[in-house]
Amino acid sequence: MSKESKTTDIPSKTQRKKEALELQNLGVKLTSLKPNELDILKLDLKLRHAINEYQKLPNAHGARKRQIQFIGKIMRDCNGDKIRKNISLLKSNTKKKQEYSSLVESVVAKIINEGDAAINEIIVLHRSLERKKLRRLKNKISEISPKNQNNGRDKLKAYLSSALEKDEDL
């Protein structure tokens, strides 16, 4: 009876190998992240150094493959579930920022193309926006030649972004 309880407590070699491969695959995901994203994850210093080395290596003579195996070995000492959770949070935040940015971009395009009608519609939805300021920014953009409109668009985007962020905070 005691032999059965001992054998169920210790994972089989197949199970250990499967877990090691999962950690190695997680390491591959980590190597595809940008340095600023890796900073946000606050990884172990040794793991971060190994990932940086991987990104510097050429793909010659299996160097990257060996480095991935080394990253997998280091990850055995790390909390894989915590890293997975942090990666998913990072990806969802990035996706939200992209959606928000595209929303602001579409509002800017709508204001420029439709003028006062779009401004009135947006004011109804977002009371913190100032009609006068939106009109002034829109008029400045329409007065400038199409080649030089980027500066005006950027100012309008910045105003909309700051005002819409304040709306979301309330």
Secondary structure as GFF3:
##gff-version 3
##sequence-region A 1 170
A	DSSP	alpha_helix	2	9	.	.	.	ID=ss1
A	DSSP	alpha_helix	13	31	.	.	.	ID=ss2
A	DSSP	alpha_helix	35	41	.	.	.	ID=ss3
A	DSSP	alpha_helix	45	56	.	.	.	ID=ss4
A	DSSP	alpha_helix	63	75	.	.	.	ID=ss5
A	DSSP	alpha_helix	80	114	.	.	.	ID=ss6
A	DSSP	alpha_helix	116	125	.	.	.	ID=ss7
A	DSSP	alpha_helix	131	143	.	.	.	ID=ss8
A	DSSP	three_ten_helix	146	148	.	.	.	ID=ss9
A	DSSP	alpha_helix	150	169	.	.	.	ID=ss10
###
